[in-house]
């Protein structure tokens, strides 16, 4: 189980998870790297102290990364703490090695984060507002991002430097394309109709009470911080909306649509080439008095790619061409041809073939839209401020939601009962259910703020808790009888399969053992891993079974997909070879094998760094 969890969050992309943790910590005021007051640290890594709140936050983020997977809470906590320690060990190592990330790399990464974007583009005001609401300077935030990025680069340097040899690739295909010659007999599950006695029913019920439990259920009280609710409570007068409209006029502007064509007169390195190209361009401009632009482009343009389409360059976009070209193209009227324009490629004649002017929608036409945008912008700024305060208030008042409700100005709400697997309303969110059934919340504490849908936070606490309970025998008697009958049928199938296996051990063939019990045996030669002749789980088990030794078949008893048993004899294992079709897959296979090697090497490096580090972990107080 621990290995499966580690696979999910300690792999090649573990550092990417770390980056987003870093970002979230910054946005929601969770100061994972700023210390924890006078309380005793829970973990110390080479002198760096982490406090209980740091550990709790690491667990919350870790659990979110594993949403949908079924693991017990203690296992998750253990792994989250291990990741917290390992990340700090790695961070200290890369800092000690003086590894750095450039300002440009950090800037590009920050600008790609959706937290700081509006309409898909980086918004400096949004960036400054969010950092300011957390009392964090840009320099401090950039420093955190650089730490996360340099850790990612270190890990990728190890993983991406791994490679697979031709022998390893060939070995992969020998195993992957292996086939097996088998013989098998199916022992069916024969239904048992005999009714068990009352004592037998009672005994079975007592031994299997865990199979007859009601689901654990909770209902929760919660407070909700929502951008939409905040926006609905924000009023704005006409002056404020007009000021916002003027500030954000680009949002209400339809961009100009300008389509252009050109004729290029290229020049080479010869000193006279420039003058000759210009002379050609001037003559062509004169020829346009009698010739069509598109026809002339096809005839004389040195841009052969566009010449066949009349010199068409498509829609004009600023920032693609050189400034002189763009300046000329942006000033032309529809149908107008420019004077010769010089660029690094030569001289151009430019023509505007389509022009739809840009339009600024008047305030009165978009007033409703302006009001909604204004309210949302104000609400988002307020949301970020309240989000930090909500985290603080709920943490400082763990036994009640009253303080959090007062902060938000709205009473706590209550859900109906729900289980770990299903719920309605906010309990339909898996993250909400996970928090509701977490150990800290079930003990009576408030949850951490839980992000729901990207624009909503909830803090919850348990209102009622119904532990799983064993149903009474009278309510599940029919189920118990059916289970007893299934068990008896299964035991009969096991007994027959064991008898067949004993016959094989005594020297009989599988066909003889099957015939003695009026069963049919079947042979399959060249069974491949991707075969559909048998159910996939059965095929998987067949290829896990040991190879035959000393001319004797390997015998195994497998679960049959439809119930009953399957007695298997493997007579021969045929080594796989690389097919012509496989040759086209070599690059992908090589990459995957190399990644696996790199991942293992990275794990070994991190283990070595952790083994050398001075780490102290103190037991969590109960």
C-alpha positions as CSV (number, residue, x, y, z in Angstrom):
1,X,0.0,0.0,0.0
2,X,2.8,2.4,0.9
3,X,4.5,1.7,-2.4
4,X,1.3,2.5,-4.3
5,X,0.9,5.8,-2.6
6,X,4.5,6.7,-3.1
7,X,4.1,5.8,-6.8
8,X,1.3,8.4,-7.0
9,X,3.2,11.4,-5.5
10,X,6.9,10.6,-5.3
11,X,7.4,10.0,-9.0
12,X,9.0,12.1,-11.7
13,X,6.3,14.8,-11.3
14,X,6.5,15.0,-7.5
15,X,8.3,18.3,-7.8
16,X,5.4,19.7,-9.9
17,X,3.1,18.8,-7.0
18,X,5.5,20.6,-4.7
19,X,5.3,23.8,-6.9
20,X,1.6,23.9,-6.7
21,X,1.7,23.3,-2.9
22,X,4.1,26.3,-2.8
23,X,1.7,28.4,-4.8
24,X,-1.3,27.4,-2.7
25,X,0.6,28.0,0.5
26,X,1.3,31.5,-0.7
27,X,-2.2,32.3,-1.8
28,X,-4.0,31.1,1.2
29,X,-1.6,32.4,3.8
30,X,-0.3,29.0,4.9
31,X,3.2,29.9,6.0
32,X,4.9,26.5,5.7
33,X,8.3,28.0,5.6
34,X,7.9,30.9,8.2
35,X,8.0,29.0,11.5
36,X,5.3,28.4,14.0
37,X,5.6,30.7,17.0
38,X,6.7,29.3,20.4
39,X,5.2,25.9,20.1
40,X,7.5,22.9,20.0
41,X,8.4,21.7,16.4
42,X,7.1,18.4,15.3
43,X,9.9,17.8,12.8
44,X,13.4,19.2,12.5
45,X,15.4,18.7,9.3
46,X,19.0,20.0,9.6
47,X,17.9,22.7,11.9
48,X,14.8,23.7,9.9
49,X,11.7,23.4,12.2
50,X,8.2,22.4,11.1
51,X,5.3,22.7,13.4
52,X,2.0,20.8,13.8
53,X,0.2,23.2,11.5
54,X,2.8,22.6,8.8
55,X,2.3,18.9,9.1
56,X,-1.5,19.2,9.0
57,X,-1.3,21.3,5.9
58,X,1.1,18.9,4.2
59,X,-1.4,16.1,5.0
60,X,-4.3,18.0,3.6
61,X,-2.5,18.7,0.3
62,X,-1.2,15.2,0.1
63,X,-4.7,13.7,0.6
64,X,-6.1,16.0,-2.2
65,X,-3.5,14.7,-4.6
66,X,-4.7,11.2,-3.9
67,X,-8.4,12.0,-4.1
68,X,-10.4,9.0,-5.2
69,X,-7.9,6.4,-3.8
70,X,-8.9,4.3,-0.8
71,X,-6.2,4.5,1.9
72,X,-6.4,4.6,5.6
73,X,-5.7,7.9,7.2
74,X,-2.7,6.8,9.3
75,X,-1.0,5.6,6.2
76,X,-1.6,8.9,4.4
77,X,-0.3,10.9,7.4
78,X,2.9,8.8,7.5
79,X,3.5,9.3,3.8
80,X,2.7,13.0,3.9
81,X,5.2,13.5,6.7
82,X,7.8,11.5,4.8
83,X,7.2,13.8,1.7
84,X,7.5,16.9,3.8
85,X,10.9,15.7,5.2
86,X,12.1,14.6,1.8
87,X,11.2,17.8,0.1
88,X,13.1,19.8,2.7
89,X,16.1,17.6,2.5
90,X,16.1,18.1,-1.3
91,X,15.6,21.8,-1.0
92,X,18.6,22.2,1.4
93,X,20.7,20.1,-0.9
94,X,20.1,22.1,-4.0
95,X,20.7,25.3,-2.1
96,X,24.0,24.0,-0.7
97,X,25.0,23.1,-4.2
98,X,24.3,26.7,-5.3
99,X,21.8,25.6,-8.0
100,X,19.7,28.4,-9.3
101,X,16.8,29.3,-11.6
102,X,17.0,32.4,-13.7
103,X,14.6,35.3,-13.2
104,X,13.2,34.8,-16.6
105,X,12.3,31.2,-16.0
106,X,10.6,32.1,-12.7
107,X,8.8,35.0,-14.3
108,X,7.5,32.8,-17.2
109,X,6.3,30.2,-14.7
110,X,4.5,32.7,-12.5
111,X,2.8,34.3,-15.5
112,X,1.5,30.9,-16.6
113,X,-0.4,30.3,-13.3
114,X,-4.1,30.7,-13.6
115,X,-4.3,32.5,-10.2
116,X,-2.7,35.6,-11.7
117,X,-4.6,35.5,-15.1
118,X,-7.6,37.2,-16.4
119,X,-9.1,36.1,-19.8
120,X,-6.2,33.7,-20.2
121,X,-3.5,36.3,-19.8
122,X,-1.2,37.4,-16.9
123,X,-2.7,40.3,-15.0
124,X,-0.2,42.4,-13.0
125,X,-3.0,44.0,-10.9
126,X,-4.4,40.5,-10.0
127,X,-0.9,39.4,-9.1
128,X,-0.2,42.3,-6.9
129,X,-3.6,42.2,-5.3
130,X,-3.3,38.5,-4.4
131,X,0.2,38.9,-2.9
132,X,-0.8,42.0,-1.1
133,X,-3.8,40.3,0.5
134,X,-1.4,37.8,2.0
135,X,1.1,40.4,3.2
136,X,3.7,38.9,0.9
137,X,6.1,40.8,-1.3
138,X,6.8,39.9,-4.9
139,X,10.4,39.2,-4.1
140,X,9.4,36.7,-1.4
141,X,6.9,34.9,-3.7
142,X,9.4,34.7,-6.5
143,X,12.0,33.3,-4.1
144,X,9.6,30.5,-3.2
145,X,8.9,29.7,-6.8
146,X,12.6,29.6,-7.6
147,X,13.1,27.1,-4.8
148,X,10.4,24.8,-6.2
149,X,11.6,25.1,-9.8
150,X,15.2,24.4,-8.9
151,X,14.1,21.2,-7.1
152,X,12.1,20.2,-10.2
153,X,15.1,20.8,-12.4
154,X,17.4,18.7,-10.2
155,X,15.0,15.8,-10.3
156,X,14.5,16.0,-14.0
157,X,18.3,16.2,-14.6
158,X,18.5,12.7,-13.0
159,X,15.5,11.2,-14.6
160,X,16.0,12.6,-18.1
161,X,19.7,11.5,-18.2
162,X,18.8,7.8,-18.0
163,X,18.8,5.6,-21.1
164,X,18.0,2.1,-22.2
165,X,20.5,-0.1,-24.1
166,X,19.5,-2.1,-27.2
167,X,20.0,-5.3,-25.1
168,X,17.5,-4.0,-22.5
169,X,15.0,-3.1,-25.2
170,X,15.4,-6.6,-26.8
171,X,14.9,-8.1,-23.4
172,X,11.7,-6.2,-22.9
173,X,10.3,-7.6,-26.2
174,X,11.4,-11.2,-25.2
175,X,9.2,-10.9,-22.2
176,X,6.4,-8.8,-23.7
177,X,6.0,-11.1,-26.7
178,X,6.4,-14.3,-24.9
179,X,3.7,-17.0,-25.6
180,X,2.7,-20.1,-23.6
181,X,1.4,-23.5,-24.6
182,X,-1.2,-24.5,-22.1
183,X,-3.9,-27.0,-21.3
184,X,-6.7,-26.3,-18.8
185,X,-9.9,-27.7,-17.4
186,X,-12.7,-25.6,-15.9
187,X,-14.3,-26.8,-12.7
188,X,-17.7,-25.1,-12.6
189,X,-19.4,-23.6,-9.6
190,X,-22.4,-25.9,-9.0
191,X,-25.2,-24.1,-7.1
192,X,-26.1,-25.6,-3.7
193,X,-29.8,-25.5,-2.9
194,X,-29.7,-27.3,0.5
195,X,-30.9,-24.9,3.3
196,X,-28.5,-24.5,6.2
197,X,-29.7,-25.1,9.8
198,X,-30.4,-22.3,12.2
199,X,-27.2,-23.0,14.2
200,X,-25.1,-22.9,11.0
201,X,-26.8,-19.6,10.0
202,X,-26.1,-18.1,13.4
203,X,-22.5,-19.3,13.5
204,X,-21.8,-17.9,10.0
205,X,-23.4,-14.6,10.9
206,X,-21.2,-14.3,14.0
207,X,-18.0,-15.1,12.0
208,X,-18.8,-12.6,9.2
209,X,-20.4,-9.7,11.0
210,X,-18.2,-7.2,9.1
211,X,-20.0,-8.2,5.9
212,X,-23.3,-7.0,7.4
213,X,-22.6,-3.5,8.6
214,X,-24.4,-0.3,7.9
215,X,-22.3,2.4,6.3
216,X,-20.7,5.0,8.6
217,X,-22.6,8.3,8.2
218,X,-22.1,11.9,9.2
219,X,-23.9,15.2,8.8
220,X,-21.9,18.4,9.0
221,X,-22.3,22.1,9.8
222,X,-20.4,24.3,7.5
223,X,-19.8,27.9,6.6
224,X,-19.3,28.9,3.0
225,X,-17.2,31.7,1.4
226,X,-18.3,32.2,-2.2
227,X,-17.2,34.6,-4.9
228,X,-20.8,34.6,-6.3
229,X,-22.3,35.4,-2.9
230,X,-19.8,38.2,-2.3
231,X,-20.5,39.6,-5.7
232,X,-24.3,39.7,-5.2
233,X,-23.7,41.8,-2.1
234,X,-21.6,44.4,-3.8
235,X,-23.3,47.6,-4.9
236,X,-21.9,50.2,-7.3
237,X,-23.1,53.6,-8.4
238,X,-22.9,54.8,-11.9
239,X,-19.7,56.8,-11.4
240,X,-17.9,53.7,-10.1
241,X,-19.1,51.6,-13.0
242,X,-18.1,54.3,-15.5
243,X,-14.6,54.5,-13.9
244,X,-14.3,50.7,-14.1
245,X,-15.4,50.8,-17.8
246,X,-12.8,53.3,-18.7
247,X,-10.1,51.3,-16.8
248,X,-11.1,48.0,-18.5
249,X,-12.2,49.3,-21.8
250,X,-10.2,46.6,-23.6
251,X,-12.6,44.0,-22.3
252,X,-15.4,45.8,-24.1
253,X,-13.6,46.4,-27.4
254,X,-13.9,44.4,-30.6
255,X,-10.4,44.2,-32.1
256,X,-9.8,45.4,-35.6
257,X,-9.7,42.7,-38.3
258,X,-7.0,43.5,-40.9
259,X,-6.0,41.1,-43.6
260,X,-2.9,41.8,-45.8
261,X,-1.0,40.6,-48.8
262,X,2.5,41.5,-49.9
263,X,5.0,41.3,-52.8
264,X,8.6,40.7,-51.7
265,X,11.6,41.8,-53.6
266,X,14.5,40.0,-51.8
267,X,18.1,41.1,-51.8
268,X,21.3,39.2,-51.2
269,X,24.6,40.1,-49.7
270,X,25.8,41.9,-52.9
271,X,26.3,45.6,-52.2
272,X,24.2,46.5,-55.2
273,X,21.4,44.0,-54.4
274,X,19.6,46.5,-52.0
275,X,19.4,49.1,-54.7
276,X,18.3,46.6,-57.3
277,X,15.5,45.2,-55.1
278,X,14.3,48.8,-54.3
279,X,14.3,49.6,-58.1
280,X,12.2,46.4,-58.7
281,X,9.8,47.4,-56.0
282,X,9.3,50.9,-57.3
283,X,8.7,49.6,-60.9
284,X,6.2,47.1,-59.5
285,X,4.3,49.9,-57.7
286,X,4.0,51.7,-61.0
287,X,2.9,48.5,-62.8
288,X,0.0,48.2,-60.3
289,X,-1.7,51.1,-62.0
290,X,-2.5,48.6,-64.8
291,X,-2.2,45.2,-63.1
292,X,-4.0,43.4,-60.4
293,X,-2.0,43.0,-57.1
294,X,-2.6,39.3,-56.8
295,X,-1.6,38.7,-60.4
296,X,1.5,40.7,-60.1
297,X,2.5,38.9,-56.8
298,X,2.2,35.6,-58.6
299,X,4.4,36.9,-61.3
300,X,7.2,38.8,-59.6
301,X,7.2,38.1,-55.8
302,X,10.2,36.4,-54.3
303,X,8.1,34.9,-51.6
304,X,7.1,31.9,-53.6
305,X,5.1,30.4,-50.8
306,X,2.5,33.2,-50.8
307,X,3.0,34.3,-54.4
308,X,0.7,31.4,-55.6
309,X,-2.0,32.8,-53.4
310,X,-1.6,36.4,-54.6
311,X,0.8,37.3,-51.8
312,X,-1.8,36.6,-49.1
313,X,-0.3,36.7,-45.5
314,X,-3.7,36.2,-43.7
315,X,-4.7,38.3,-40.7
316,X,-2.3,40.9,-39.6
317,X,-1.0,40.3,-36.0
318,X,1.2,42.8,-34.2
319,X,4.5,41.3,-33.0
320,X,5.1,38.9,-35.8
321,X,6.8,41.0,-38.4
322,X,9.5,43.7,-38.1
323,X,8.4,47.1,-36.8
324,X,8.7,49.0,-40.1
325,X,6.6,46.4,-41.8
326,X,4.0,46.5,-39.1
327,X,3.9,50.3,-38.9
328,X,3.2,50.5,-42.7
329,X,0.6,47.7,-42.6
330,X,-1.3,49.2,-39.7
331,X,-1.7,52.6,-41.4
332,X,-3.0,51.5,-44.8
333,X,-6.6,51.9,-45.7
334,X,-8.7,49.1,-47.3
335,X,-7.3,48.4,-50.8
336,X,-4.4,50.8,-50.4
337,X,-0.9,49.7,-51.4
338,X,2.2,50.9,-49.5
339,X,5.3,52.4,-50.8
340,X,8.3,50.0,-50.7
341,X,9.0,49.0,-47.1
342,X,12.4,47.6,-46.2
343,X,12.9,44.6,-43.9
344,X,15.6,42.1,-43.2
345,X,14.2,40.0,-46.1
346,X,14.0,42.7,-48.7
347,X,11.5,45.3,-49.9
348,X,7.8,44.8,-49.6
349,X,4.7,46.2,-51.3
350,X,1.9,45.7,-48.8
351,X,-1.9,45.8,-49.5
352,X,-4.8,45.6,-47.1
353,X,-7.3,43.2,-48.6
354,X,-9.8,43.1,-45.8
355,X,-10.5,45.7,-43.0
356,X,-13.1,45.5,-40.3
357,X,-12.5,48.4,-37.9
358,X,-12.3,47.8,-34.2
359,X,-15.2,49.0,-32.1
360,X,-15.5,50.1,-28.5
361,X,-18.9,49.1,-27.2
362,X,-20.5,52.2,-25.6
363,X,-21.0,52.2,-21.9
364,X,-24.8,52.1,-22.0
365,X,-24.7,49.0,-24.3
366,X,-22.6,47.0,-21.8
367,X,-23.7,48.5,-18.5
368,X,-25.0,45.2,-17.2
369,X,-21.9,43.4,-18.3
370,X,-19.7,46.1,-16.7
371,X,-21.6,45.8,-13.4
372,X,-21.1,42.0,-13.3
373,X,-17.4,42.3,-14.1
374,X,-17.0,45.1,-11.5
375,X,-18.8,43.0,-8.8
376,X,-16.8,39.9,-9.6
377,X,-13.5,41.8,-9.5
378,X,-14.3,43.4,-6.1
379,X,-15.6,40.0,-4.9
380,X,-12.4,38.2,-5.8
381,X,-10.3,40.7,-4.0
382,X,-12.5,40.5,-0.9
383,X,-12.6,36.7,-1.3
384,X,-8.8,36.5,-1.1
385,X,-8.7,38.6,2.0
386,X,-11.5,36.7,3.8
387,X,-9.9,33.3,2.7
388,X,-6.8,34.0,4.8
389,X,-8.9,35.3,7.8
390,X,-11.2,32.3,7.5
391,X,-8.2,29.9,7.8
392,X,-6.9,31.8,10.8
393,X,-10.3,32.1,12.6
394,X,-11.3,28.5,12.1
395,X,-7.9,27.3,13.3
396,X,-7.9,29.6,16.4
397,X,-11.5,28.5,17.3
398,X,-11.4,24.8,16.5
399,X,-14.4,23.9,18.7
400,X,-17.0,26.0,16.9
401,X,-18.0,27.6,13.6
402,X,-19.5,30.7,15.3
403,X,-16.4,32.9,14.9
404,X,-16.1,31.9,11.2
405,X,-19.8,32.6,10.7
406,X,-19.5,36.0,12.3
407,X,-16.5,36.8,10.0
408,X,-18.5,35.9,6.9
409,X,-21.7,37.5,8.1
410,X,-23.9,34.4,7.4
411,X,-25.0,31.6,9.7
412,X,-23.7,28.0,9.4
413,X,-25.6,25.6,7.3
414,X,-26.2,21.9,7.8
415,X,-26.2,18.9,5.5
416,X,-28.2,15.7,5.7
417,X,-26.4,12.5,6.5
418,X,-23.9,11.1,4.0
419,X,-21.3,8.3,3.7
420,X,-17.7,8.2,2.8
421,X,-18.7,7.3,-0.8
422,X,-21.8,9.3,-1.5
423,X,-23.5,12.6,-0.6
424,X,-25.6,15.4,-2.0
425,X,-25.1,19.2,-2.0
426,X,-21.6,20.1,-0.9
427,X,-21.2,16.5,0.2
428,X,-21.2,15.4,-3.4
429,X,-17.7,16.8,-3.5
430,X,-15.2,14.1,-2.7
431,X,-12.9,16.6,-0.9
432,X,-15.7,17.6,1.4
433,X,-16.5,14.0,2.3
434,X,-12.8,13.2,2.9
435,X,-12.5,16.1,5.3
436,X,-15.7,15.2,7.1
437,X,-14.5,11.7,7.8
438,X,-10.9,12.8,8.7
439,X,-9.7,11.9,12.1
440,X,-9.4,15.5,13.3
441,X,-12.9,16.5,12.2
442,X,-14.5,13.3,13.7
443,X,-12.8,14.2,17.0
444,X,-14.7,17.4,17.0
445,X,-12.4,19.9,15.3
446,X,-13.0,22.3,12.4
447,X,-11.7,21.3,9.0
448,X,-9.2,23.3,7.1
449,X,-10.8,25.5,4.4
450,X,-11.7,23.3,1.5
451,X,-11.7,24.6,-2.0
452,X,-14.9,23.7,-4.0
453,X,-15.1,24.5,-7.6
454,X,-12.4,27.1,-7.7
455,X,-14.4,30.0,-6.4
456,X,-15.8,28.7,-3.1
457,X,-14.3,27.7,0.3
458,X,-16.1,25.8,3.0
459,X,-15.1,25.1,6.6
460,X,-17.0,22.3,8.3
461,X,-17.4,20.4,11.5
462,X,-19.4,17.2,12.4
463,X,-23.0,17.8,13.5
464,X,-23.8,14.1,14.0
465,X,-21.9,10.9,13.5
466,X,-23.3,7.4,13.1
467,X,-20.6,4.8,13.3
468,X,-20.9,1.7,11.2
469,X,-23.0,-0.9,13.0
470,X,-23.7,-4.6,12.6
471,X,-27.2,-5.3,11.2
472,X,-29.4,-7.7,13.2
473,X,-29.5,-11.3,12.0
474,X,-33.3,-11.1,11.3
475,X,-32.7,-8.3,8.8
476,X,-30.0,-10.1,6.8
477,X,-30.9,-13.8,7.2
478,X,-31.6,-14.3,3.5
479,X,-28.2,-12.8,2.6
480,X,-26.5,-15.0,5.1
481,X,-28.2,-18.2,3.7
482,X,-27.2,-17.2,0.2
483,X,-23.6,-16.6,1.3
484,X,-23.4,-20.0,3.0
485,X,-24.7,-21.7,-0.1
486,X,-22.1,-19.8,-2.2
487,X,-19.3,-20.9,0.1
488,X,-20.4,-24.5,0.0
489,X,-20.5,-24.4,-3.8
490,X,-17.0,-22.8,-3.8
491,X,-15.7,-25.5,-1.4
492,X,-17.0,-28.2,-3.7
493,X,-15.2,-26.6,-6.7
494,X,-12.0,-26.4,-4.7
495,X,-12.2,-30.1,-3.7
496,X,-12.7,-31.2,-7.3
497,X,-9.8,-28.9,-8.4
498,X,-7.6,-30.5,-5.7
499,X,-8.5,-34.0,-6.9
500,X,-7.5,-33.1,-10.5
501,X,-4.2,-31.7,-9.2
502,X,-3.6,-34.9,-7.3
503,X,-4.2,-36.9,-10.4
504,X,-1.7,-34.9,-12.3
505,X,0.9,-35.4,-9.5
506,X,0.4,-39.1,-9.8
507,X,1.3,-39.1,-13.5
508,X,-2.1,-38.8,-15.2
509,X,-2.6,-36.3,-18.0
510,X,-5.0,-33.3,-17.6
511,X,-7.3,-34.9,-20.2
512,X,-7.5,-38.1,-18.2
513,X,-8.2,-36.3,-14.9
514,X,-10.9,-34.2,-16.5
515,X,-12.5,-37.1,-18.2
516,X,-12.7,-39.1,-14.9
517,X,-14.9,-36.2,-13.6
518,X,-16.9,-35.7,-16.8
519,X,-15.2,-32.4,-17.5
520,X,-13.6,-31.2,-20.7
521,X,-10.0,-30.2,-21.1
522,X,-8.8,-27.6,-23.7
523,X,-5.5,-26.8,-25.2
524,X,-4.2,-23.4,-26.3
525,X,-0.8,-23.2,-28.1
526,X,0.9,-19.8,-28.4
527,X,-1.3,-18.0,-25.9
528,X,-0.1,-14.3,-25.9
529,X,-0.4,-11.7,-23.1
530,X,-3.0,-9.8,-25.1
531,X,-5.1,-12.8,-25.9
532,X,-8.9,-12.6,-25.6
533,X,-9.4,-16.4,-25.7
534,X,-9.6,-16.3,-21.9
535,X,-10.6,-13.6,-19.5
536,X,-7.9,-11.0,-18.9
537,X,-7.4,-11.7,-15.2
538,X,-6.9,-15.4,-16.0
539,X,-4.3,-14.6,-18.7
540,X,-2.5,-12.4,-16.3
541,X,-2.3,-15.2,-13.8
542,X,-1.1,-17.6,-16.4
543,X,1.9,-15.4,-17.2
544,X,2.7,-15.1,-13.5
545,X,2.9,-18.9,-13.2
546,X,6.3,-20.5,-13.0
547,X,7.9,-22.0,-16.1
548,X,7.8,-25.8,-16.5
549,X,10.9,-27.6,-15.3
550,X,12.6,-30.8,-16.3
551,X,10.0,-31.6,-18.9
552,X,7.2,-31.5,-16.3
553,X,4.3,-29.0,-16.8
554,X,3.8,-26.3,-14.3
555,X,0.5,-26.8,-12.5
556,X,-1.7,-24.0,-11.0
557,X,-5.2,-23.6,-9.8
558,X,-6.7,-20.3,-10.7
559,X,-9.9,-18.4,-9.9
560,X,-12.3,-18.6,-12.9
561,X,-14.0,-15.4,-13.9
562,X,-17.4,-16.9,-13.8
563,X,-16.9,-18.6,-10.5
564,X,-15.4,-22.1,-9.8
565,X,-11.8,-23.0,-10.5
566,X,-9.5,-23.4,-13.5
567,X,-6.8,-26.1,-13.3
568,X,-3.9,-25.1,-15.5
569,X,-1.0,-27.0,-17.0
570,X,1.8,-24.9,-18.7
571,X,3.6,-27.3,-21.1
572,X,6.0,-24.8,-22.8
573,X,7.1,-21.2,-22.7
574,X,8.1,-19.6,-26.0
575,X,10.5,-16.7,-25.9
576,X,9.3,-13.6,-27.6
577,X,10.9,-11.9,-30.6
578,X,10.7,-8.4,-31.9
579,X,8.3,-8.1,-34.8
580,X,8.4,-5.6,-37.6
581,X,5.5,-3.7,-36.0
582,X,7.5,-3.6,-32.7
583,X,10.4,-1.8,-34.4
584,X,8.2,1.3,-34.8
585,X,7.6,1.2,-31.0
586,X,11.3,1.0,-30.1
587,X,11.6,4.8,-29.4
588,X,8.6,4.9,-27.1
589,X,9.6,1.7,-25.3
590,X,13.2,3.0,-24.9
591,X,11.8,6.2,-23.4
592,X,9.6,4.4,-20.9
593,X,12.3,2.0,-19.8
594,X,14.8,4.9,-19.5
595,X,12.2,6.8,-17.4
596,X,11.7,3.8,-15.1
597,X,15.5,3.6,-14.6
598,X,15.7,7.3,-14.0
599,X,12.9,7.2,-11.5
600,X,14.7,4.4,-9.6
601,X,17.9,6.3,-9.7
602,X,16.2,9.4,-8.4
603,X,14.7,7.5,-5.6
604,X,18.1,6.1,-4.6
605,X,19.6,9.6,-4.6
606,X,16.8,11.0,-2.4
607,X,17.1,8.0,-0.1
608,X,20.9,8.7,0.2
609,X,20.4,12.4,0.9
610,X,17.8,11.6,3.5
611,X,20.0,9.0,5.2
612,X,22.8,11.6,5.6
613,X,20.5,14.4,6.9
614,X,20.0,15.1,10.6
615,X,16.3,14.6,11.0
616,X,14.3,14.5,14.2
617,X,10.6,13.6,14.3
618,X,8.7,14.0,17.5
619,X,5.6,11.9,18.2
620,X,2.3,13.8,17.5
621,X,0.5,14.8,20.7
622,X,-2.8,13.0,21.1
